[in-house]
Amino acid sequence: MKKLSFFSRIALTASVLAVSVPFNFVNAASLTTGSLSLADARPTTASVTYTFQFSGVTLSTTKCLKVQFSDTATGTNKPAGMTLTGAALSATSNYMPTPASWTATPNNATGTVQVAYTTGEIPASASSRTLVLTGITNGSTAATTYFAQFSTYSNNDCATGPIDNATVAFIYVNGQAVSATVDPTLSFSIAGVASSQTVNGSTTTVTSTTSTIPLGTLSTGTNAIAAQDLTVGTNANSGYTVTIKYTGALTGGSHAMTDFTGTNASPTTFSAAGTEAFGYTTNATALGTGTAGRFTSNKWAGFTTSPLEVAYSSSAASATTRIGYQVGISSTTPSGAYSTTIVFVATPTY
């Protein structure tokens, strides 16, 4: 595919899946399911995020969560080369209702990370509870099974008052570079859409190409609308996700066009003509995050510089998603030539 001013990237993600193994404590309950995934499973990789997920959580006041990394299911020797000095608690954790109140204390010598809160909290749910630890340096040996012994306590000494426990296994693997340009199981393309075509309940007013979105000369009387078709093909068992972002506001001279107020999580009906705004929509009805069909019925969102989901499939597929772009101006929008760059990223999940 040609290198275009509106361009796309194709990324590949993978994680190490862990198998739950019972690990019993006196007076503690074994969690029913558990897993550990690594953001990057390559040996000696630094600043890696470890995400634990458990169900069967006991809904009682918990003051400490403890992880013992080890080379056996019941041991205390951490994996060779593993460094926990920089381990920290991520705010994305939901094992506890307010993770900001909790403090992570890593002990590199013993191979443990303790996350404690003097007051304690009751987990919000018994299922899908996550503990996310960041800043860990992976061990140095690939293709060897290691273990993480997870346990919770009603006392913040992380030793007495056991509540729940489980042991999960994980493996470090050497990374494999994959390029979509040579991988026949993954493809991603962009096609233009003509004027007077439908995009999620609106009608395009201009014709786009594979490389341009010419919104034309704008007026306060009518918003300009364009669209493009994104086609993804992959045999990845868990499908794919496509995200969108821009490199910055639609800008002409010193003026940055106002972003539409709708968000990706809560898109809304676009502003009436005569109001300055720039945004996007998608005709996807089954997104993988939030409300699956939140963009239906002609809903729009403003661009951001962070990637936001606009297409999704939970299984291997070859599918086309239509993305719409809309811009309106007010009577005080400064004259000039406006431009920005939109970035798509297609990520298959194997």
C-alpha positions in Angstrom: 0.0 0.0 0.0 1.3 3.5 -0.9 2.7 5.8 1.8 -0.1 8.4 2.2 -0.7 11.6 4.2 -3.5 9.6 6.0 -1.6 6.5 6.9 -2.1 3.3 8.8 0.1 1.1 11.0 -0.3 -2.6 11.7 0.7 -3.9 15.1 0.9 -7.4 16.6 0.2 -8.2 20.2 0.7 -11.3 22.2 0.7 -12.4 25.9 1.7 -15.3 27.9 -1.3 -17.1 29.3 -1.0 -18.6 32.8 -2.6 -21.8 34.2 -4.1 -21.7 37.6 -2.5 -24.1 40.1 -3.9 -24.6 43.7 -1.7 -23.3 46.5 -3.2 -23.9 50.0 -2.9 -21.8 53.1 -4.3 -22.6 56.5 -7.8 -21.0 56.9 -7.6 -19.5 53.4 -9.9 -20.1 50.4 -8.5 -21.1 47.0 -9.6 -18.8 44.2 -11.6 -20.6 41.5 -9.8 -19.3 38.5 -6.6 -17.3 37.9 -4.3 -16.1 35.3 -1.2 -14.0 34.8 -0.4 -12.2 31.5 2.8 -10.3 30.7 2.9 -7.2 28.5 6.2 -8.4 27.1 7.4 -12.0 27.8 10.9 -11.7 26.5 13.7 -12.6 29.0 15.5 -9.7 30.7 13.0 -7.1 29.3 12.7 -4.2 31.7 9.6 -2.2 32.9 7.2 -5.0 32.1 3.5 -5.0 33.3 2.3 -8.2 35.0 -1.6 -8.5 35.1 -3.1 -11.0 37.5 -6.8 -11.8 37.1 -8.9 -13.9 39.6 -12.4 -15.0 40.2 -14.0 -16.6 43.3 -12.8 -13.7 45.4 -13.9 -13.6 49.0 -15.9 -10.4 49.6 -14.5 -9.4 53.0 -12.3 -6.6 54.2 -8.8 -7.1 52.7 -5.7 -5.1 53.8 -2.9 -6.9 51.9 -2.3 -8.5 48.6 0.9 -10.5 48.3 2.7 -12.0 45.3 5.6 -14.4 45.8 7.5 -15.1 42.5 9.3 -18.4 42.6 10.9 -21.2 40.6 8.6 -23.8 42.1 4.9 -23.8 42.9 5.6 -23.6 46.7 9.1 -22.2 46.8 10.6 -18.8 47.7 13.4 -18.5 45.1 12.5 -16.0 42.5 13.3 -16.7 38.8 16.9 -16.1 37.9 17.6 -12.6 36.7 14.2 -11.2 37.8 14.3 -7.7 39.3 11.4 -6.4 41.4 13.1 -3.2 42.7 10.9 -0.9 40.5 7.7 -2.8 40.9 4.7 -0.5 41.4 0.9 -0.8 41.6 -1.0 0.3 38.5 -4.1 2.5 38.9 -5.9 0.2 36.4 -6.0 -2.5 39.1 -9.6 -3.3 40.2 -9.0 -5.9 42.9 -9.4 -3.0 45.3 -12.1 -0.3 44.8 -9.6 2.6 45.2 -6.1 1.5 44.1 -4.7 5.0 44.8 -5.1 4.3 48.5 -2.8 1.2 48.4 1.0 1.1 48.5 3.1 -1.5 46.8 6.3 -2.6 48.6 8.6 -4.8 46.5 11.3 -6.9 48.1 13.8 -7.9 45.5 15.8 -10.2 47.9 12.8 -12.3 48.8 11.0 -12.1 45.4 7.8 -10.7 46.8 5.6 -7.7 46.2 3.2 -6.6 48.9 0.3 -4.3 48.2 -1.2 -3.0 51.5 -3.7 -0.5 52.8 -4.1 0.0 56.6 -7.8 0.7 56.5 -8.5 -2.1 53.9 -11.3 -2.5 51.4 -13.9 -5.0 50.3 -13.4 -6.1 46.7 -16.2 -4.7 44.5 -17.0 -8.1 42.9 -16.0 -11.8 43.2 -15.2 -12.1 39.6 -12.7 -10.7 37.1 -10.6 -8.9 39.8 -7.2 -7.7 38.5 -4.0 -6.8 40.2 -1.7 -5.0 37.8 2.0 -4.6 38.7 4.3 -2.4 36.6 8.1 -1.8 36.4 9.2 -5.5 36.7 12.3 -6.8 34.9 11.8 -10.3 33.5 13.9 -13.2 34.5 16.8 -14.3 32.2 15.8 -17.8 31.2 13.3 -18.6 28.5 11.1 -21.8 28.1 11.1 -22.5 31.8 8.0 -22.6 33.9 7.9 -20.2 36.8 5.2 -19.5 39.4 3.5 -16.5 41.1 1.9 -17.4 44.5 -0.9 -14.9 45.1 -2.5 -14.5 48.5 -4.7 -11.9 50.4 -4.9 -11.1 54.1 -7.2 -9.3 56.5 -4.2 -7.8 58.2 -1.8 -5.4 56.6 1.2 -7.3 57.9 0.7 -9.6 54.9 1.2 -12.7 57.0 -1.8 -13.1 59.3 -5.5 -13.3 58.6 -5.3 -15.3 55.3 -8.3 -14.8 53.0 -7.7 -16.1 49.4 -4.9 -17.7 47.5 -3.9 -19.2 44.2 -0.7 -20.0 42.3 -0.4 -19.2 38.6 2.3 -20.4 36.2 4.1 -18.3 33.6 6.9 -18.7 31.0 9.4 -16.3 29.4 9.7 -16.6 25.6 12.0 -15.1 23.1 10.3 -12.5 20.9 9.6 -13.1 17.2 9.4 -10.1 14.9 6.4 -10.3 12.5 5.8 -7.9 9.6 2.4 -7.6 8.1 3.9 -6.9 4.7 5.2 -10.5 4.5 2.5 -12.2 6.6 -0.2 -13.6 4.3 -2.6 -14.1 7.2 -3.0 -10.3 7.9 -4.0 -7.5 5.6 -5.2 -3.9 6.1 -6.4 -1.4 3.4 -8.2 1.9 3.1 -10.6 2.8 0.3 -12.2 6.1 -0.6 -16.0 6.7 -0.5 -17.9 8.8 -3.0 -20.1 11.8 -2.3 -23.8 11.1 -1.5 -23.0 7.8 0.3 -24.3 6.8 3.7 -22.1 6.7 6.7 -23.8 5.6 9.9 -26.9 7.6 9.2 -25.3 10.7 7.7 -24.7 11.4 4.0 -21.2 12.3 2.6 -20.9 15.7 0.9 -17.4 15.1 -0.6 -15.5 12.2 -2.2 -12.5 10.8 -0.4 -9.6 8.6 -1.8 -7.3 6.0 -0.3 -4.9 8.8 0.5 -6.9 12.0 1.1 -9.9 13.3 2.9 -10.6 16.6 1.0 -13.4 18.2 3.1 -13.4 21.1 0.7 -14.3 24.7 1.3 -16.3 24.9 4.5 -19.4 27.1 5.1 -21.5 27.9 8.2 -24.6 26.7 6.4 -23.7 23.0 5.9 -21.3 20.7 7.7 -18.8 18.8 5.4 -18.9 15.0 5.7 -16.5 12.4 4.2 -15.9 8.7 4.7 -13.4 5.9 4.1 -13.7 2.1 4.2 -11.2 0.1 6.3 -10.8 -3.6 5.4 -9.0 -6.0 7.7 -8.4 -9.6 7.0 -6.8 -12.0 9.4 -6.9 -15.6 10.5 -6.1 -14.7 14.1 -8.3 -16.9 16.4 -9.3 -14.0 18.6 -9.9 -11.5 15.8 -8.6 -7.9 15.6 -9.0 -4.3 16.9 -8.7 -1.1 14.8 -8.0 2.2 16.6 -8.0 5.8 15.3 -6.2 8.9 16.5 -5.0 12.2 15.0 -1.6 13.8 15.4 -3.1 17.1 16.5 -6.1 19.4 16.1 -7.2 20.3 12.6 -5.2 23.5 12.3 -4.9 26.4 10.0 -2.4 29.1 10.7 -2.5 29.8 14.5 -6.1 28.5 14.9 -6.9 25.0 16.0 -10.3 23.7 15.1 -12.5 22.8 18.1 -12.8 19.1 18.7 -16.4 17.7 18.8 -17.5 17.2 22.5 -18.7 13.6 22.1 -16.2 11.0 23.2 -15.4 7.5 22.1 -17.0 6.1 25.2 -20.1 8.3 24.9 -20.6 9.5 21.3 -23.4 12.0 20.7 -25.3 13.6 17.8 -23.0 16.0 15.9 -23.3 19.8 16.3 -25.7 21.6 14.0 -24.3 23.6 11.1 -22.8 26.9 12.2 -20.9 25.4 15.1 -17.2 24.8 14.9 -16.4 21.1 15.5 -14.4 18.3 14.1 -15.1 14.6 14.8 -15.5 11.0 13.5 -18.0 8.1 13.6 -17.9 4.4 12.8 -20.6 2.1 11.5 -19.3 -0.8 13.7 -22.1 -2.2 15.8 -20.1 -4.7 17.9 -17.1 -3.0 19.4 -15.0 -4.9 21.9 -15.0 -2.3 24.7 -17.7 -0.3 26.4 -21.2 -0.4 24.8 -20.8 -2.5 21.7 -23.1 -0.4 19.5 -22.6 3.0 21.0 -22.0 4.7 17.6 -25.2 3.5 16.0 -28.0 6.0 15.3 -25.6 8.6 13.9 -23.4 9.2 17.0 -20.0 11.0 16.7 -16.9 11.6 18.8 -14.1 14.1 18.9 -10.5 13.1 17.9 -7.7 12.7 20.5 -4.0 12.0 20.2 -4.6 8.6 22.0 -5.8 5.6 20.0 -9.5 4.9 20.3 -11.4 1.8 19.1 -13.4 2.1 15.9 -13.5 -1.6 14.6 -13.4 -5.0 16.3 -13.9 -8.7 15.6 -13.7 -11.4 18.2 -12.7 -14.1 15.7 -10.8 -14.6 12.4 -12.5 -12.5 9.8 -12.3 -10.4 6.7 -14.5 -7.4 7.2 -15.0 -3.7 6.2 -15.8 -0.9 8.5 -16.9 2.6 7.3 -15.4 5.5 9.2 -16.9 9.0 8.8 -15.4 12.4 9.3 -17.4 15.6 9.9 -16.4 19.2 10.3 -18.4 22.4 10.9 -17.4 26.0 11.3 -18.8 29.1 12.9 -19.0 32.6 11.6 -15.8 33.4 13.6 -13.7 30.5 12.4 -10.5 32.1 10.9 -9.9 31.7 7.2 -7.1 29.5 6.1 -6.0 26.0 4.9 -6.6 23.5 7.7 -4.9 20.1 8.0 -4.0 17.2 10.3 -3.0 13.6 10.1 -5.1 10.6 11.1 -3.5 7.4 12.2 -5.1 3.9 12.1 -3.6 0.9 13.9 -4.9 -2.6 13.2 -3.9 -5.2 15.9 -4.7 -8.9 15.4 -5.0 -11.1 18.6 -3.6 -14.6 18.1 
